Amino acid sequence: MNTPSAPLLRLPATLRARLEDWSRVRYPREACGLLIGLRAEKHIEVVQVREARNRDLEHAALRYLLDPVDHLAAEEDAAANGFEVVGIWHSHPDHPACPSELDREQAWAGWSYVILAVEHGRTSDLRSWRLVGERFEEERLSS
């Protein structure tokens, strides 16, 4: 559960809508990508979202494997524009917007993990998480 001391992730409505669109288009496969932005003392500001290819074609309905070429391109583009990659987003087709054990095993400390629940092709929930120690804690979200 998110707490008032948890970092705030600012995700503008236009960028949220883009994530929802990409997630619906890729359904029933997991969509994925990167969050580009700036870190401040008490919040993270997302200024751009990027879609990446899911390289796990065999298990794409259950997991994602972010394409390293797309990841590197996002890192380079962010740095060239004075930003940084601040997290990853991905969808959960017909599953809740909560991290799985595989999500936890692959997560990096300090990044935001936005997860979109997509049920029958429609986005039903969007939540953000941060790895703290060995477990995820929910981040507060605002537009």
SVG drawing of the C-alpha trace seen along z (x, -y; Angstrom):
<svg xmlns="http://www.w3.org/2000/svg" viewBox="-13 -19 36 39">
<polyline fill="none" stroke="black" stroke-width="0.4" points="0.0,0.0 1.3,-3.5 2.2,-5.7 2.6,-9.5 6.4,-9.1 6.6,-7.1 8.0,-9.0 5.4,-10.6 5.4,-9.7 4.0,-12.4 2.6,-10.9 0.7,-13.4 -2.7,-12.3 -1.5,-12.5 1.3,-10.1 -0.9,-7.8 -3.3,-7.7 -0.4,-6.7 0.5,-3.8 -3.1,-2.7 -3.3,-2.8 -0.1,-0.8 -1.3,1.8 -4.7,2.2 -3.1,2.5 -0.6,5.2 -3.3,7.2 -3.3,10.1 0.5,9.8 2.4,7.8 3.4,4.4 6.5,2.7 8.7,-0.3 10.5,-3.0 9.7,-6.1 11.9,-9.1 12.0,-12.0 13.7,-13.9 14.2,-13.0 13.5,-15.7 13.8,-15.3 10.3,-14.1 8.9,-13.2 9.8,-11.9 8.5,-13.7 7.8,-11.6 8.2,-13.8 8.2,-11.1 7.2,-7.4 8.7,-5.1 7.4,-1.8 9.9,1.1 9.7,4.4 8.8,7.4 11.6,9.9 9.9,12.8 7.7,13.9 7.1,17.4 5.7,16.2 4.5,12.7 1.1,13.3 2.7,13.8 5.9,11.7 8.0,9.3 11.7,9.0 12.5,5.5 14.5,5.2 18.0,4.1 18.4,2.1 15.2,0.1 16.5,-0.3 19.8,-1.7 18.2,-4.1 15.9,-5.4 18.9,-5.9 20.9,-7.8 17.9,-9.9 17.1,-10.8 20.7,-11.8 20.9,-13.9 17.9,-15.9 18.9,-16.3 16.7,-13.6 17.2,-10.0 15.4,-6.7 13.4,-6.7 11.5,-3.4 9.8,-0.8 6.2,-0.3 4.5,2.9 1.0,4.4 -0.5,7.4 -3.1,8.9 -6.0,10.2 -4.1,9.9 -4.0,7.2 -1.7,4.2 0.5,5.7 4.1,7.0 4.7,10.7 7.5,12.6 9.3,12.5 8.8,8.7 10.5,8.5 13.4,10.7 14.1,8.5 13.6,5.1 16.2,2.5 16.2,0.5 15.5,-3.2 13.3,-2.8 9.5,-3.2 7.6,-0.2 4.2,-1.3 1.9,1.7 -1.3,1.5 -4.0,4.2 -5.7,4.9 -8.8,7.0 -10.4,8.2 -8.6,5.5 -9.5,2.6 -7.3,0.9 -8.8,1.4 -6.1,0.2 -2.7,-1.5 -0.4,-1.5 3.2,-2.3 5.7,-0.3 9.3,-0.7 11.6,2.0 12.6,1.4 15.0,4.1 13.5,7.4 9.9,6.3 7.8,3.8 6.1,0.8 3.4,-1.1 4.2,-4.6 1.8,-7.5 0.7,-8.7 -0.5,-12.0 -1.1,-13.6"/>
</svg>
